[in-house]
Every structure is written in structure tokens, then in C-alpha cells.
Amino acid sequence: MALNGKVAIVTGASLGIGSAIAVRLAREGASVTIDYHTHRDAAGTVAGQISGAGGRALMVQADVADVTSVGNLVNQTVAAFGRLDILVNNAGIEQPARLVDVTEEMFERQIAVDLKGPYFAMQAAARRFITQGSGGVIINISSVHEDLPMVGNAVYCAAKGGLRMLTRTLAPELARNQIRIVNVGPGAIATPINTATLNDPQKKAALLAEIPLARIGNPDDVAAAVAWLASDDASYVTGTTLFIDGGLMVSAGGL
Ligand SMILES: NC(=O)c1ccc[n+]([C@@H]2O[C@H](COP(=O)([O-])OP(=O)(O)OC[C@H]3O[C@@H](n4cnc5c(N)ncnc54)[C@H](O)[C@@H]3O)[C@@H](O)[C@H]2O)c1
């Protein structure tokens, strides 16, 4: 197993892409901390799935927007499993709205969860990695919208675009400590975050028309990429983004 003996944290691991990543990393041999915010029962289901398959899982409640909670997430992981090797910044929210409708509160929450949260989680993980002295891997679940504009969702795009620049800027800073940082940019993946779009036949058809591989992705498509990036097979990969999008990013020329 590619991640035998490794210890991972996955933020927002109770649902969607995060839960698939947690289960997949555990299947590869990692001990996994399942961070959850409000969905305790769903997190329990993920932990049960991991332990039922013979893996090790720890549940920790932490709002990634709160810097103290994020520090506690790392501390509890180290207390339970003895070390930390992999951080997956997956937790994220979307609050689509036009410029004229966005409130200060909406703006601040979006940036706090999708940009500030990953930044301070990277800081807490990097401090631990440096103390351990044996490197580490940080994977940020970004989006095709770290690069691709989405009309009516500018603050989300700004947060993910910020995450792109954090990865590109921090990867060389941390490379001397053998810490790799990579973004994974999903396209359209079937999870609770986009239920409204996927339940609307017209919106779903319009979305499918933009995807060269002509299907909506599933959380396991993203989890497989994260498992590879977290492994030593990807030991020469840092400071970049791997898009998992069925070709969406390169379909602008038309299909
Ligand atoms: N589904 C897609 O099509 C898609 C596309 C591109 C990028 N993404 C990104 O993938 C990541 C996961 O999205 P998803 O589709 O699984 O969404 P989701 O809504 O199904 O899951 C998001 C998870 O994050 C958790 N979360 C939200 N706020 C949190 C907070 N403050 N602290 C801790 N946890 C919090 C939620 O409880 C949930 O477990 C997000 O960063 C999202 O932006 C998703």
C-alpha cells in the first residue's frame, strides 16, 4: 500500500469529495483524521467505513476558518497517531451571488473558509513537518475556477485563485524542507455542493456540453489523484495544479 505508516488530515471529510479522499487514503494504508464542522453523523459514517475495513480513523471537530481550531486539529492528530505526513485542505463553501448582492458577511465567510483556512492549516502542518524533519505533502482542493472565471461566483473564484497563488508561492519556500504543495482542481463533481445544478436538467445539460469526456465526475475520480499525489510516486511534483475535470479547462475552443 502506497501510504503505509503515513498520517493524514482531511478537512471537511464528512461529505462529498473529502469523505472519498479520507476513505481512499485509509485504503492506501494511511491513518486519517476526519475533520468535520457541522456534520458529525456523516463524519461518523466515514470513520466507521475506515475502521470497518481495518484502517485507523480519528474524528476531530474544527471550523477551518478558526485558526485556533486548525492548530488543535494538527495537535490532536499528532497526539493520536504520533506524527503528521499529509494535509488535504478540502473543506470549502460556495455562495454564488452577483456583485450587487454580496454582503460583507458573505464575502468574509467565503474567504475565511476557502482561503484563510487552508493558509493557516498549511502553516500548522508545515511547522509540524519541519519539527519532524522528514518532509510532508500538502494537497489543496482548489477548483477549475482557480483559473476559469464563473459569472455570478466572483468571490469563490477569488478565493480559489488566491489558493493557486499560495501554492505556487509557498512550494519553493518549503521545498528545502522536502515539503511538497500541490493543488487539485476538480471540474464538475457530483456532491452536495452542486446539487442544485445537477438536479436542474437544463443546467446539467449545459454543463455536460462543456465537458469533453461528457460525464460529471465523481468524488472517487478526485480521491484517486490525491492518493497518487500524496504518495512517493509523485515525489517530484510540487507547486502546480492537477485538474480533474474531464477536459473542461481545455474545452473553451468548443466541442
Ligand atoms: N463538487 C464540485 O464540483 C467541486 C468542483 C471544484 C472544486 N470543489 C471543491 O472541492 C472541495 C469539496 O467540495 P464538495 O463538492 O465535496 O462539497 P461538499 O459541500 O459536499 O463538502 C464540503 C465539506 O466541507 C465541509 N466544510 C464546510 N465549511 C467548513 C468549515 N468551515 N470547516 C470545516 N469543514 C467545512 C462541509 O461540512 C463538507 O464536509 C471544496 O473545496 C470545493 O470548493 C468542488
The ligand as a Tripos MOL2 file, in Angstrom:
@<TRIPOS>MOLECULE
LIG
   44    48     1     0     0
SMALL
NO_CHARGES

@<TRIPOS>ATOM
      1 N1        -18.1290   19.3740   -6.3270 N.am      1 LIG1
      2 C1        -17.5330   20.0770   -7.2640 C.2       1 LIG1
      3 O1        -17.9910   20.1040   -8.4190 O.2       1 LIG1
      4 C2        -16.2840   20.8570   -6.9680 C.ar      1 LIG1
      5 C3        -15.6310   21.4660   -8.0550 C.ar      1 LIG1
      6 C4        -14.4740   22.1910   -7.8160 C.ar      1 LIG1
      7 C5        -13.9690   22.3050   -6.5370 C.ar      1 LIG1
      8 N2        -14.6150   21.7230   -5.4980 N.ar      1 LIG1
      9 C6        -14.0130   21.8840   -4.1570 C.3       1 LIG1
     10 O2        -13.9070   20.6370   -3.5310 O.3       1 LIG1
     11 C7        -13.9820   20.8070   -2.1080 C.3       1 LIG1
     12 C8        -15.0200   19.8520   -1.5560 C.3       1 LIG1
     13 O3        -16.2730   20.1810   -2.1340 O.3       1 LIG1
     14 P1        -17.5080   19.1790   -2.2110 P.3       1 LIG1
     15 O4        -18.0330   19.2640   -3.5770 O.co2     1 LIG1
     16 O5        -17.1600   17.8520   -1.6470 O.co2     1 LIG1
     17 O6        -18.5030   19.9820   -1.2570 O.3       1 LIG1
     18 P2        -19.4750   19.4890   -0.0840 P.3       1 LIG1
     19 O7        -20.3400   20.6420    0.2380 O.co2     1 LIG1
     20 O8        -20.0930   18.1870   -0.4790 O.co2     1 LIG1
     21 O9        -18.4430   19.2190    1.0810 O.3       1 LIG1
     22 C9        -17.7410   20.2640    1.6760 C.3       1 LIG1
     23 C10       -17.2300   19.7730    3.0040 C.3       1 LIG1
     24 O10       -16.5780   20.8740    3.6590 O.3       1 LIG1
     25 C11       -17.1050   20.9640    4.9760 C.3       1 LIG1
     26 N3        -16.9820   22.3280    5.4610 N.ar      1 LIG1
     27 C12       -17.6280   23.4410    5.0100 C.ar      1 LIG1
     28 N4        -17.2680   24.5010    5.7330 N.ar      1 LIG1
     29 C13       -16.3610   24.0530    6.6430 C.ar      1 LIG1
     30 C14       -15.6170   24.6790    7.6810 C.ar      1 LIG1
     31 N5        -15.7410   25.9790    7.9330 N.pl3     1 LIG1
     32 N6        -14.7720   23.9130    8.4230 N.ar      1 LIG1
     33 C15       -14.6480   22.5870    8.1910 C.ar      1 LIG1
     34 N7        -15.3470   21.9380    7.2320 N.ar      1 LIG1
     35 C16       -16.1870   22.6820    6.4750 C.ar      1 LIG1
     36 C17       -18.5550   20.5180    4.8520 C.3       1 LIG1
     37 O11       -19.0880   20.1680    6.1090 O.3       1 LIG1
     38 C18       -18.3770   19.3250    3.9150 C.3       1 LIG1
     39 O12       -17.9550   18.1790    4.6340 O.3       1 LIG1
     40 C19       -14.3170   22.2800   -1.8840 C.3       1 LIG1
     41 O13       -13.1400   22.9850   -1.5490 O.3       1 LIG1
     42 C20       -14.8490   22.7410   -3.2240 C.3       1 LIG1
     43 O14       -14.6610   24.1020   -3.4550 O.3       1 LIG1
     44 C21       -15.7620   21.0020   -5.6840 C.ar      1 LIG1
@<TRIPOS>BOND
     1     1     2 1
     2     2     3 2
     3     2     4 1
     4     4     5 ar
     5     4    44 ar
     6     5     6 ar
     7     6     7 ar
     8     7     8 ar
     9     8     9 1
    10     8    44 ar
    11     9    10 1
    12     9    42 1
    13    10    11 1
    14    11    12 1
    15    11    40 1
    16    12    13 1
    17    13    14 1
    18    14    15 2
    19    14    16 1
    20    14    17 1
    21    17    18 1
    22    18    19 2
    23    18    20 1
    24    18    21 1
    25    21    22 1
    26    22    23 1
    27    23    24 1
    28    23    38 1
    29    24    25 1
    30    25    26 1
    31    25    36 1
    32    26    27 ar
    33    26    35 ar
    34    27    28 ar
    35    28    29 ar
    36    29    30 ar
    37    29    35 ar
    38    30    31 1
    39    30    32 ar
    40    32    33 ar
    41    33    34 ar
    42    34    35 ar
    43    36    37 1
    44    36    38 1
    45    38    39 1
    46    40    41 1
    47    40    42 1
    48    42    43 1
@<TRIPOS>SUBSTRUCTURE
     1 LIG1         1 GROUP 0 **** ****
